[in-house]
């Protein structure tokens, strides 16, 4: 069976706090570990009232401490917001605390709006070559120390085998991951337009490296599984509302589900949802498993990272259970 993992933005549901989101995340990670999910990643976002994972490395430590063997990582760290040395130290620390369990996915988006990006001390005028240079610098900090680097050292960090991934939703990340011989994760769960082109480019141009011998692709996919189609559609309405609110400039906490929400949207808004959230399966366990298998067959994904922004925690846990059980039953 193709490995399944979980992407969690630590959503803050309406009526709850960031502390509640972190408790929910730890509970879900423990649940995922017991079910056999391969990885549990959290993502860096800033200034979002409904997302609690801004201090991503700290949240990773919280999740890793609550679990025993599931890999935990960043999907991802928005590298333009940080010094590569600081990221190497943070993830060197995590790898030292939880050896063999930490992943580092890198993205080039700010994970915020322009005003928030300025507050993060980010250089908004940086040239387009900045991200590749920062990735190369970060990779170098993980290498054993050499005199050529001078007196600056990443401690902890240097000499540690932290897997580094390139994340993306366009051809840029695919080209970079292929050139550097790194694994590639595509954000098809919310931006699927260039997925097939990016995957093809990555595989065609991949150059083996000391870190990776052959191409490895992980694709995002959203799942809302429940005992009935109607219940699953209701669960999915929270994410649909959150997406429309974000695109409308009104980001907020993860809304309560609303029956018939998508069906009552204006045609333009419905089209935006249908396009952006095209890599989504909603329905009974058998139905979502069939859709996910078809997605894997069509894309050749080596792994799938499942995202499920569900308001009710019990329903969220059950959705991941139903998906894994159905996938395992189908082989």
N, C-alpha and C positions, 0 to 999 in steps of 0.2 A: 504494500500500500504506500502511496506517496505520502511522505511525512506532512503532518499538519501542525501549524503553530498558531499563536495568538498574538494579535496586535491590540494593545490597550492604550488609549489616550487618557486613562483614568478620568472618565467623564464624571462630572458632578451633576447628579439629577436634581430637578426642581425640588426644593424643600430640603436639600442636604448640603453638606459642606465638603471642603477638600479633605478633611479628616475622614469623613465617611467614604469618600472616593478611594482613599488609600487602604482603608479596611476592606472595602469591596475588592480592590485589586489583589491584595494578599490572599483573600479567600478564593478568588477565581484562579490565581496561580497555583494554589494548593490543589484545587479541583482539577485543573488542567494537567498537573503532574500525575495525579492518580489515574487520569483517563488515558495518558500516553501521548499528550501533545509534546512536540519536540522542543519548542522555544516559547518564551514569553517576552515580548518586546514592548517597550513604552517609547513614546515619541515626544520630542521637544516642541512645545508651543508656548507662546508668551502672550500675556494680556487677554486671554480667552476666559470669560467668566465660567464656562462649562468644562474646562480642561485643566486638570490639576498637575500635569506632568512637566511643568516648566523646569524644575531642578531635576533633570532626567537622571543624572548619575546617582543622586540621593535616593530617588524612587527605585532605581535598579537595586541598590543596596538593601532597601526595605523588602523588596520582592525576593531577592536571593536569600536573605536571612530567614524568610518565612517558608522556604522550600528546601529540598534536599538535593535533587539531581537535575531538574529541568534547566536547560540553558536560559539565561536571562540577559537581555541586552537592550540596546538602543535602536529604535527604528524610526527616526534616528536622532543623532546629534547634528544640529545645524551648524556645521563647522565655521561658516563665516562669522558666527557670533562669538567665537572663542579663539584663544591662542592654541595652536596645535600642542605646545608643550603642556599646557594645563589639561587638555583632554588626555594626553598620554599619562600624566600623573594620576588623573581621576580613574581612568580605566586600568592603569597599572595597579592602583590601590584595590579596585574591585576584583581584579584577577588574583591578587595576592590574598585577599580575604576569601574568595570563592574560586579556587583554582580549577581550570578546565570547564567553567560554566558561563563565562562572560563573552558576549558578542558586542561589536561596535559597528553599527551602521552609520554612514555619513551622508548628509544631504547638504545641498548648497542653497536652499531657500532659507529665508530668515525665520520662518515659523511665527511670523507676527506681521502687523501692519508697519508702515514706514515710520510712524511716530514712535512706536514701541522699539523698532529696530534702532532708532537714534538713541533712545534711552539705554539700550544695551551697549552703547559705544561702538556700534557697527559702522564701518566705512561704507556708506551707500554709493560712493563713487569708485569703489574698487574695480579694477579692470577684470575682464572676463576670465583671465588666466589665474586669478587669485585662488579659486577653489582647487584646481589641480595642484598648484604649488603647495597649498596647505595640506592636501592629502599626502603628497610626497614627503613633506616635512614631518607629518605625524607618523607615517610609516618608519621614517628614519629614527625617530625617538624610541621606537620599540626595538630597534636593533641593538646588539651589544655595543657598549661604549667604545669609541675609538678616539685616539688623540686628535684626529683631524677635526673633530667636533668642538675642540676646545674644552673649557672647564664646565660648560653647561651640561647638565645631565637630567634625565627624567627618572627620578627615584621616588616611588616605585614606577616601573614602566619599562626601562631598558632591559632587553633580553627576554621579555615575556611574550609568549605566543598568543596574543589577543587576536582572534579572527576579525578582520576588517572587511566590511561590505560597502559597496557603493549603492546608494538609493537613488531613485529617479522616477520621473513621470514623462520623460522626453528622450530624444536620441542622445543628448549630451552625456547623461550618466552612463548610458549603454556603451558609448565610445570610450569613456574614461575607464570604466570597469574592465572592458576588453583589453585596452592598452596596458593596464597595470596588472592584469591577470588576477583580478579579484572577483569574488562572488557578487551577484547583482540582484537587487530586489526592486521590483517595479510596483508603483502605487496604483495598480489597476482597480483597487477597491473604491477609489474616488476620482481617478483621472485615467480612464482606460483608452483614450483616443489613439495614442501612439504605441500601445502595448505590443502588438504583433511586430511592428516595424522595429521597435527597440530590441525586442528579444532576438529577432533575426540578425540585426546588426551586431549585437553582443556576441552571438554564437559564431558568426562569420569571421569576426575580427579578433576573437579571443587569442591572446598570447599566453601560453603557460608560464607560470612564475614559481618561485620558491614557495609561495603561499597556496597556490592552487594549480593543479595539473590540467584540469579540463573545465569548460564552462559550467557554471552552476546558477540556475535561475530560480528565484522565489517570487511568486506573484501574490498580490493582495486580492482577497475575495471576501465579500460580506455574506453572512448567513444569519437567517432568522428562522429557527426551527421550533415547531410546536406541535401539539397533538392534532390540530386542525389547521387548515389553510387560513381560516378567518382569524384565529388567534395569532398565527404567525404574521399576517398582514398588520394586525393591530400593534404587535411588538415593533415592527419595522417603521411604523409611523413616527416614532420618536426621532429616529435618525433622519427621516425625511424632513421633519420640521426643523431640526437643528441645521440641516444643510441649506434649506431655503432661508432660514434666518441669517445664517452666515453670509450667503450670497447677496442678501438684501441689506447688508451692513448692520444687522441687529443680532450679533452673537450673544448667546445666553446659555443658561444651564440646559441640560438635556431635558426636553419637555416630556410631560406625561403623554402616553399614547392617546391618539384620537382616531376613533373609528371613521373610516371613509375619508381620511385626510387627503391622500393622493388623488382620489377620484374627484374631489371637489376643488382642486387647484385650477387656476387659469391655465389654458393650453400652453402658454410660454413657460410657466413655472414647471408644469408637468414634463415638458420636453427637456428642461434642464436636469431634472431629477433622473429621468429615464436615460439620458446620455451619460451623466456623471456616475450614476450608480448602476450602470449596466452589468457590472460583474457582481451580481447579487443573486442569491437564491433565497426564496421565501416560501415556506410551506411545511408540509409534513416531513418527517425524517427521510422517508423514501424519496420524496420529490427533491429535497435539497441535495441529498447524496447523489442522485442521478444527474442533477445539474452540475454539481462540482466535478463528478467524474468526466462529464462531457467537456467541461472547461479544461481539465488536465489533459485530456486526449487532444483537444484542439491546439493547446499551447505548448504541450510537452514540458510543463512546469516540473522542475525537480523537487520543489516544495511549494506549499500553499500556506500563506499567512492569513488567518481568518480574523476579520474584525466584526464585532457585533455590538453596536451601541444600543443596548436595551435598558430601559429605565428601571425595571424591577429586577433586583438581584437574583431572586429565586428563578425567575424566567430566564435570565442570562445564563446562569449555571446550567439550567436544564437544556437550553438551546445547544450549548457546547457538548453536553452529554449525548443528546439525541443525534447530533451530527457525527460524532466519533463512533457511536455504536452502529449507526447505519453504514458508515464507511467501512468499518471493520467487518460487518456482516457481508458486505459485497466484495471483500477481498481487495 
